[in-house]
């Protein structure tokens, strides 16, 4: 198809997600379709030396006609394209994270490094913009400094057709002044996550064409790639888009497309949390993906209405009128500040209002019945119709990110649920000049349209996160109150696993020479993901070990079981490439990270 009728161009995904890793040469492309998780060519997320491969955010340009229809994806063969990316890390110059600032219990917060007497720009890692064009070009973000120390933030490249590839940093974090880790907002520390603008100039037949820009977020590693949380970042951004009437929700619900994904996520979380395995995993009474359960769930007949209603009643209402500690999903929420938990309703995570409304309509039988597995099968971007590709890119990038709890989270946090942050669906509003809000940031200012979420400059999305990122990853797990449940509630198991199926147990479960009883026992025995980190010295010794050993922990990786195996599900997610030395007497669940906030 020709490009003569293209009058505008749009970069997709609107928000791309890259992730740090310490492999110097190996990488993989992030998800480009919602049902097709990212996967390196060799199926492993670490290189031969045990170093984590970086996840790369790939951006494409689509040409639109005057009616907004997609004409084609543009490459370097179709147009002269110059890409410009500007990322920054502003964590150390921003405010302490205490809690989400848009909830009723939030309080004012003060600047990080408030006592620093020098120029606060010394606390900002900003290499400035980089531009490249053509095929197989590259440029590095290698000039940013933190307190005089050079901190690279990754690089950009083009592929062999001119698409943009954004690489994050190598997971570096340190204090140039040798300050100790003291909590979750550490003084004179940096890390190399970042975020910023992605823009392009496009010329077709010597005529410039306007281009809608995008954004990239460089996040910590994904230690369970392919597993989605019950609430994803896409769910959060989609909720905003519907509330602003930028997008229309489906007039008629489909069980397969709208309801099934919610239940599927409960099932898949069995690979990263033992509570989900026991309650919703393979062979459990609550296994939503069993053939019998799927038949009941997808049936909209009045006969199944009591069953559907009972499940709906188990979900937490997102109006947060009352505390519902026993409701679904079993996650901590934005309001968690100390343990034991009080009666603050925000101590618990709820599905989005739209998800909740859909579940209510499902309970009432107002949906297209039946389950069509073809609609949820993995498909590559090239297998999708051209018109569907832009939204698929937008959704896939955010669907594999967390939508809560925002305490603060892993990739981004609570500003993502505010309309003032966006220029359009799944597209960050960009401004030219950053504002300063004084030594104290109040919740009222924080959530105001003219406040810090009323538009972004490079570094403004990740600045709200914990510093350095390894502190939260090494701390926030699950089951801190065994009197409630030894495995629930949990924080972020889809990105930061709690309990996993180790590779050696998985291999024994596959061993046909072993008794069925022993094989099932090995399959069912889940171990703490961070079981090999020390605990005797306390939480900070544990964090300090993770600061250096973050790439040695295992990564929960998808594996297909040989067809016909009667003992195991067809798809499992197994902890692979764990190279930490064991400390069998240590228990991660004895640690309460909230004591150190």
C-alpha positions as a printed Julia matrix, in Angstrom:
597×3 Matrix{Float64}:
   0.0     0.0    0.0
   1.33    3.39  -0.93
   1.98    6.28   1.43
   0.7     9.13  -0.7
  -2.48    9.67   1.34
  -0.73    9.77   4.73
  -1.39   13.12   6.44
  -0.23   12.32   9.97
   1.91    9.79  11.83
   1.61    8.26  15.3
   4.27    6.44  17.31
   3.2     3.21  19.01
   3.21    2.02  21.69
   2.11    5.29  23.3
   3.96    4.23  26.45
   6.75    1.72  25.83
   8.36   -0.33  28.59
  12.05   -1.19  28.72
  13.75   -2.92  31.66
  17.27   -2.87  33.06
  19.53   -5.91  32.95
  23.24   -6.57  33.32
  23.94   -8.69  30.25
  26.33   -6.57  28.17
  25.19   -7.9   24.79
  21.99   -9.97  24.97
  18.49   -8.55  25.04
  14.92   -9.24  24.0
  11.99   -7.18  22.72
   9.09   -6.45  25.08
   5.6    -7.78  24.37
   3.96   -6.41  21.22
   0.59   -8.17  21.49
  -1.42   -8.69  24.7
  -1.57  -12.5   24.59
   2.0   -13.04  23.46
   4.42  -12.49  26.37
   7.99  -11.37  25.71
  10.35  -14.24  25.0
  14.02  -14.25  24.02
  14.93  -16.42  21.03
  16.49  -19.08  23.29
  13.63  -18.97  25.8
  15.92  -17.8   28.61
  15.98  -14.39  30.26
  19.62  -14.64  31.32
  22.74  -15.11  29.24
  25.2   -17.99  29.58
  27.01  -16.15  32.4
  23.81  -15.78  34.42
  23.34  -12.07  33.69
  19.83  -10.73  33.1
  19.04   -9.7   29.55
  17.66   -6.21  29.07
  14.07   -5.85  27.85
  13.99   -3.43  24.94
  11.09   -1.15  24.09
  10.44   -1.22  20.35
   8.63    1.73  18.77
   7.01    1.84  15.33
   5.49    4.66  13.29
   2.07    4.29  11.67
   0.82    6.58   8.92
  -2.83    7.7    9.03
  -5.08    9.23   6.38
  -7.31   12.28   6.86
 -10.04   10.14   8.49
  -7.61    8.65  11.0
  -7.46    5.25   9.33
  -4.17    3.35   9.45
  -2.62    3.35   5.99
   0.62    1.49   6.75
   3.49    1.1    9.13
   6.31    3.31   7.94
   9.91    2.14   7.73
  13.14    3.72   6.57
  12.26    2.5    3.07
   9.06    4.57   3.05
  10.19    7.83   4.63
  13.1     9.78   6.06
  12.69    9.17   9.81
  14.74   10.78  12.56
  14.08    9.49  16.06
  14.78   11.58  19.17
  14.67   10.19  22.71
  15.29   12.08  25.94
  15.35   10.08  29.2
  16.28   11.19  32.69
  16.38    9.96  36.29
  15.11   12.51  38.84
  14.5    10.26  41.83
  17.11   11.78  44.13
  15.92   15.34  43.46
  12.25   14.52  44.01
  10.18   13.93  47.16
  10.24   10.95  49.53
   7.74    8.26  48.81
   5.53    7.76  51.85
   2.26    6.59  50.3
   0.07    7.21  47.28
  -0.84   10.87  47.48
  -4.31   10.54  46.01
  -5.86    8.48  48.82
  -7.65    9.94  51.87
  -4.94    8.88  54.34
  -2.04   10.47  52.44
   0.13   13.07  54.14
   2.57   15.77  53.01
   6.05   14.65  52.06
   9.44   16.37  51.98
  12.27   16.48  49.49
  14.71   13.64  49.16
  18.2    14.8   49.97
  16.63   17.88  51.58
  19.89   18.77  53.35
  22.01   18.67  50.2
  23.69   22.09  50.02
  24.81   22.02  46.4
  22.94   22.54  43.13
  20.03   20.11  43.11
  20.66   19.49  39.43
  23.64   17.49  40.7
  21.06   14.95  41.86
  19.49   14.6   38.39
  20.9    12.15  35.85
  20.12   13.81  32.53
  22.24   13.03  29.47
  20.03   15.16  27.24
  18.3    14.08  24.03
  19.78   11.72  21.47
  18.79   11.5   17.79
  19.39    8.8   15.18
  18.09    8.03  11.71
  18.22    5.35   9.07
  18.85    1.67   9.64
  21.09    0.07  12.28
  22.09    3.38  13.85
  22.78    3.91  17.54
  23.53    6.53  20.19
  24.23    6.21  23.91
  22.87    8.02  26.97
  26.34    8.08  28.47
  26.9    11.66  29.68
  24.53   11.96  32.63
  26.1    12.5   36.05
  25.06   12.06  39.67
  27.1    14.03  42.21
  29.88   14.11  39.66
  29.81   10.38  38.89
  28.92    9.37  35.33
  25.8     7.19  35.24
  24.87    5.71  31.82
  21.14    5.32  31.2
  21.28    2.98  28.21
  21.13    3.71  24.51
  18.91    3.86  21.45
  19.24    1.96  18.19
  17.33    1.43  14.99
  16.73   -2.04  13.62
  17.29   -3.2   10.05
  14.11   -1.46   8.82
  14.38    1.71  10.9
  12.16    0.95  13.89
  13.36    2.42  17.18
  14.82    0.27  19.96
  15.22    1.84  23.42
  17.6     0.12  25.85
  17.68    0.92  29.53
  20.62    0.86  31.89
  22.49   -2.11  33.33
  20.87   -2.07  36.76
  23.55    0.06  38.42
  22.86    1.63  41.82
  25.26    3.16  44.31
  26.1     6.06  46.57
  29.11    8.03  45.31
  29.52    9.37  48.85
  29.28    5.87  50.4
  26.04    6.52  52.27
  24.41    3.47  53.85
  20.98    2.08  53.04
  18.64    3.34  55.77
  15.15    2.87  54.37
  13.16    3.25  51.17
  14.24    6.84  50.34
  18.01    6.69  50.58
  20.27    9.73  50.79
  22.78   10.39  47.98
  21.93    7.17  46.19
  21.1     6.68  42.53
  19.83    3.93  40.25
  19.64    3.81  36.46
  15.94    3.4   35.75
  14.56    6.34  33.79
  11.76    7.63  31.6
  11.24   10.24  28.93
   9.94   11.35  25.58
  10.08    9.52  22.26
   9.58   11.74  19.22
  10.33   11.63  15.51
  10.4    13.73  12.38
   9.01   12.09   9.25
   9.43   13.26   5.68
   7.58   11.52   2.85
   8.4    12.52  -0.72
  10.23   15.59   0.62
   7.14   16.67   2.55
   7.2    16.78   6.38
   4.36   14.94   8.12
   3.3    15.76  11.72
   4.06   13.02  14.25
   2.37   12.27  17.59
   5.09   11.48  20.11
   5.28    8.73  22.75
   6.95    7.95  26.06
   9.28    5.29  27.36
   9.58    3.96  30.92
  12.71    2.04  31.89
  11.74   -0.19  34.8
  13.38   -2.82  37.01
  13.62   -6.4   35.7
  10.54   -8.56  35.36
  11.27  -11.66  37.43
   8.12  -13.45  36.21
   7.76  -12.43  32.55
   4.49  -13.44  30.97
   2.45  -13.42  34.19
  -0.09  -10.63  34.58
  -1.44   -9.23  37.81
  -5.19   -9.16  38.42
  -5.07   -5.4   37.82
  -2.61   -4.29  35.17
  -1.36   -0.86  34.22
  -3.43   -1.14  31.06
  -6.56   -1.6   33.21
  -5.67    1.61  35.06
  -5.02    3.65  31.91
  -8.1     2.21  30.19
 -10.23    3.21  33.19
  -9.0     6.78  32.79
  -9.69    6.77  29.05
 -13.26    5.56  29.56
 -13.93    8.05  32.37
 -12.75   10.88  30.11
 -14.89    9.53  27.26
 -11.81    9.2   25.1
 -12.73    5.56  24.55
 -16.04    3.73  24.65
 -16.24    0.46  26.58
 -17.87   -2.45  24.78
 -21.64   -2.12  24.68
 -21.98   -5.88  25.02
 -19.63   -7.92  27.16
 -17.94  -11.03  25.86
 -17.01  -13.68  28.41
 -13.91  -14.6   26.43
 -12.63  -11.07  25.86
 -13.76   -9.19  28.97
 -14.3   -11.62  31.86
 -12.05  -14.62  31.19
  -8.81  -12.57  31.44
  -9.62  -11.65  35.05
 -10.03  -15.27  36.09
  -7.07  -16.41  34.02
  -4.81  -14.08  36.0
  -5.92  -15.64  39.29
  -4.9   -19.03  37.92
  -1.54  -17.93  36.5
  -0.49  -16.29  39.75
  -0.16  -19.84  41.13
   3.41  -19.82  39.76
   4.52  -16.91  41.91
   2.51  -17.2   45.13
   1.66  -20.34  47.06
  -1.66  -18.94  48.25
  -2.83  -18.53  44.67
  -1.61  -22.06  43.93
  -3.58  -23.55  46.82
  -6.76  -21.53  46.19
  -6.83  -21.04  42.41
  -4.09  -23.25  40.96
  -4.16  -26.37  38.86
  -6.37  -29.03  40.42
  -7.65  -26.76  43.2
 -11.38  -26.24  43.95
 -11.0   -22.66  42.71
  -9.22  -23.49  39.45
 -11.08  -21.12  37.13
  -9.41  -22.66  34.08
 -10.55  -26.23  34.58
 -12.94  -27.37  31.82
 -15.8   -27.81  34.29
 -15.28  -24.4   35.87
 -14.95  -22.66  32.49
 -18.22  -24.22  31.38
 -19.98  -22.84  34.45
 -18.32  -19.43  34.28
 -19.14  -18.93  30.6
 -22.77  -19.97  30.97
 -25.15  -16.98  31.18
 -28.22  -19.04  31.94
 -30.41  -18.24  34.96
 -29.51  -21.66  36.38
 -25.9   -20.54  36.87
 -26.78  -17.1   38.2
 -26.38  -18.0   41.91
 -22.93  -19.4   41.15
 -21.87  -16.28  39.25
 -23.33  -14.01  41.93
 -21.45  -15.79  44.69
 -18.15  -15.22  42.87
 -18.96  -11.58  42.21
 -19.85  -11.06  45.86
 -16.35  -12.25  46.78
 -14.73   -9.28  45.0
 -13.79   -6.11  46.85
 -15.86   -3.06  45.95
 -13.61   -0.28  44.61
 -15.72    2.37  46.31
 -13.65    1.62  49.43
 -16.57    2.44  51.73
 -15.53   -0.26  54.21
 -12.53   -2.47  54.85
 -12.95   -5.87  53.23
  -9.87   -7.85  54.22
 -11.26  -11.22  53.13
 -12.4   -10.08  49.69
 -10.72  -10.64  46.32
  -8.12  -10.02  45.11
  -5.88  -10.95  48.07
  -3.44   -8.06  47.65
  -2.18   -5.31  49.9
  -3.34   -1.87  48.83
  -2.1     1.69  48.51
  -2.73    2.58  52.16
  -0.48    0.02  53.86
   1.79    1.82  56.33
   2.4    -0.57  59.19
   1.54   -4.01  60.48
  -0.71   -5.31  61.83
  -3.14   -3.73  59.39
  -5.79   -1.38  60.73
  -9.32   -0.9   59.38
  -8.29    1.49  56.59
 -10.14    0.25  53.46
  -7.14    1.3   51.33
  -5.03   -1.4   52.96
  -6.48   -3.68  50.3
  -6.37   -3.63  46.51
  -9.57   -3.6   44.49
 -10.13   -4.24  40.81
 -10.86   -1.12  38.76
 -14.37    0.28  38.71
 -14.76   -0.89  35.13
 -13.61   -4.42  35.96
 -16.01   -4.45  38.91
 -18.9    -3.24  36.77
 -18.14   -5.89  34.16
 -18.11   -8.6   36.82
 -21.47   -7.31  38.07
 -22.96   -7.5   34.58
 -21.43  -10.95  34.17
 -23.07  -12.06  37.42
 -26.39  -10.82  36.11
 -25.97  -12.85  32.9
 -25.51   -9.8   30.68
 -22.74  -11.16  28.44
 -22.07  -13.19  25.32
 -21.72  -16.75  26.63
 -19.2   -19.43  25.74
 -15.44  -19.54  25.73
 -13.55  -19.27  22.43
  -9.89  -20.22  23.01
  -8.92  -18.94  19.57
  -9.55  -15.38  20.76
  -6.94  -15.66  23.51
  -4.29  -17.59  21.61
  -0.9   -15.88  21.22
  -0.58  -13.95  17.96
   2.34  -11.97  16.65
   1.89   -8.36  15.6
   2.23   -9.34  11.96
  -0.67  -11.78  12.31
  -3.04   -8.98  13.34
  -4.92   -6.81  10.83
  -3.07   -3.56  10.2
  -5.84   -1.49  11.79
  -5.54   -3.46  15.04
  -1.78   -3.22  15.41
  -1.45    0.23  17.05
  -3.8    -0.57  19.93
  -2.25   -4.02  20.35
   1.13   -2.35  20.87
  -0.34    0.12  23.37
  -2.1    -2.59  25.34
   0.69   -5.16  25.34
   3.24   -2.75  26.79
   1.04   -1.82  29.76
  -0.66   -5.19  30.27
   2.59   -6.68  31.55
   2.97   -3.89  34.13
   1.37   -3.62  37.56
  -1.81   -1.67  38.22
  -1.33   -1.73  42.01
  -0.77   -1.8   44.82
   0.77    1.63  44.32
   3.02    1.43  47.34
   4.63    2.53  45.15
   4.77   -0.39  42.68
   7.36   -1.56  40.19
   7.15    0.36  36.89
   5.11    3.46  37.74
   2.71    4.49  40.46
  -0.47    6.35  41.41
  -0.26    9.32  38.93
  -1.06    6.76  36.2
  -4.72    6.77  37.28
  -5.19   10.54  36.81
  -6.49   12.09  33.61
  -4.26   15.16  33.96
  -1.24   12.95  33.27
  -2.46   12.06  29.77
  -2.8    13.91  26.5
  -4.81   11.05  24.97
  -5.44    7.38  25.72
  -2.19    5.66  26.72
  -0.16    8.76  25.89
   1.64   10.94  28.46
   1.03   14.69  28.3
   4.36   16.41  27.66
   5.36   19.87  28.88
   8.49   21.89  28.23
   9.39   23.12  31.71
   9.41   21.27  35.01
   7.8    23.06  37.96
   9.13   23.28  41.51
   6.67   22.81  44.38
   8.76   23.81  47.37
  10.33   21.84  50.22
   7.03   20.2   51.15
   4.57   18.58  48.73
   1.01   18.34  50.0
  -1.6    15.87  48.72
  -3.74   18.77  47.53
  -0.96   20.12  45.32
   0.15   16.66  44.24
  -3.21   15.75  42.7
  -4.09   19.16  41.26
  -4.17   19.51  37.45
  -1.56   22.27  37.76
   0.57   20.16  40.06
   3.29   17.6   39.28
   0.92   15.27  37.43
  -0.37   17.94  35.05
   2.22   17.14  32.39
   5.62   15.49  32.26
   9.22   16.18  31.39
  11.84   13.41  31.12
  12.23   11.58  34.42
   8.85   12.68  35.85
   7.18    9.25  35.85
   9.86    7.2   37.63
  10.77    9.96  40.11
   7.94    8.82  42.4
   9.46    5.37  42.89
  11.62    3.89  45.68
  15.35    4.71  45.56
  17.12    2.49  44.65
  14.66    0.04  43.12
  16.38   -3.0   44.64
  15.26   -1.99  48.14
  11.57   -2.58  47.45
  12.18   -5.67  45.32
  14.16   -7.32  48.11
  11.6    -6.44  50.76
   7.96   -6.45  49.77
   6.55   -9.95  49.61
   3.56  -11.69  51.15
   2.12  -13.26  54.26
   3.47  -10.83  56.81
   0.6   -11.68  59.12
   0.47  -15.48  59.36
  -2.63  -15.22  61.52
  -4.41  -14.03  58.36
  -2.69  -16.41  55.93
   0.92  -17.54  55.56
   0.85  -16.5   51.88
  -1.74  -13.7   51.69
  -2.03  -10.79  51.27
   0.7   -10.17  48.72
   2.13   -7.12  46.97
   3.43   -7.73  43.44
   4.02  -11.43  42.78
   3.56  -11.03  39.01
   6.79   -8.98  38.92
   8.4    -9.9   42.26
   7.57  -13.56  43.02
   6.86  -14.86  46.53
   6.96  -18.66  46.21
   8.06  -20.54  43.11
   8.41  -24.0   41.57
  12.2   -24.54  41.46
  13.77  -26.14  38.42
  15.02  -29.25  40.26
  11.53  -29.91  41.68
  10.05  -29.49  38.22
  12.51  -31.98  36.73
  11.65  -34.53  39.41
   7.95  -34.02  38.69
   8.67  -34.95  35.06
  10.65  -38.08  35.94
   8.54  -41.03  34.81
  10.8   -43.39  36.79
   9.57  -41.82  40.04
   6.28  -42.73  41.7
   3.26  -40.57  40.93
   2.97  -39.66  44.6
   6.54  -38.38  44.71
   6.17  -36.55  41.41
   3.05  -34.74  42.62
   4.77  -33.93  45.89
   7.68  -32.33  44.05
   5.33  -30.35  41.82
   3.36  -29.08  44.81
   6.37  -28.07  46.89
   6.92  -24.34  46.38
   9.88  -22.49  47.9
  10.44  -18.83  48.78
  11.82  -16.98  45.77
  14.3   -15.07  47.95
  15.1   -18.1   50.11
  18.81  -17.79  49.42
  19.25  -14.24  50.71
  20.65  -13.9   54.24
  18.46  -12.82  57.12
  20.6   -13.2   60.22
  21.92   -9.66  59.97
  18.48   -8.13  59.56
  16.63   -6.48  56.73
  19.42   -4.13  55.66
  21.98   -6.92  55.33
  19.44   -8.63  53.12
  18.91   -5.51  51.01
  22.64   -4.95  50.68
  23.1    -8.48  49.4
  20.32   -7.96  46.85
  21.97   -4.72  45.69
  24.84   -6.84  44.37
  23.08  -10.17  43.74
  19.84   -8.98  42.08
  20.77  -10.73  38.85
  21.5   -14.07  40.55
  17.95  -14.79  41.72
  15.85  -17.07  39.55
  13.44  -15.96  36.85
  10.05  -17.65  36.6
   9.89  -18.82  32.99
   7.15  -20.4   30.88
   7.61  -24.04  29.88
   5.37  -26.43  27.93
   4.86  -29.9   29.39
   5.0   -32.83  26.99
   1.48  -33.55  25.71
  -0.35  -36.37  27.42
   1.25  -35.95  30.84
  -1.59  -36.83  33.22
   0.03  -35.33  36.32
   0.91  -31.78  35.26
  -0.85  -28.93  33.49
   0.17  -28.32  29.86
   1.84  -25.01  30.72
   3.97  -24.39  33.8
   6.14  -21.48  34.94
   9.37  -22.63  36.53
  12.11  -20.78  38.41
  15.21  -21.07  36.22
  18.83  -19.91  36.48
  18.97  -19.27  40.21
  22.69  -18.99  41.02
  22.52  -17.8   44.63
  24.1   -19.89  47.37
  21.54  -21.45  49.67
  20.8   -20.38  53.23
  18.31  -23.12  54.19
  17.73  -21.89  57.72
  16.62  -18.43  56.66
  13.01  -17.49  56.1
  12.04  -14.45  54.05
   8.57  -14.29  55.54
   9.99  -13.42  58.97
  10.93   -9.97  57.62
   8.51   -7.06  57.91
   9.66   -4.49  55.34
   7.19   -1.9   56.55
   9.28   -1.4   59.65
  11.88    0.27  57.47
   9.74    2.73  55.55
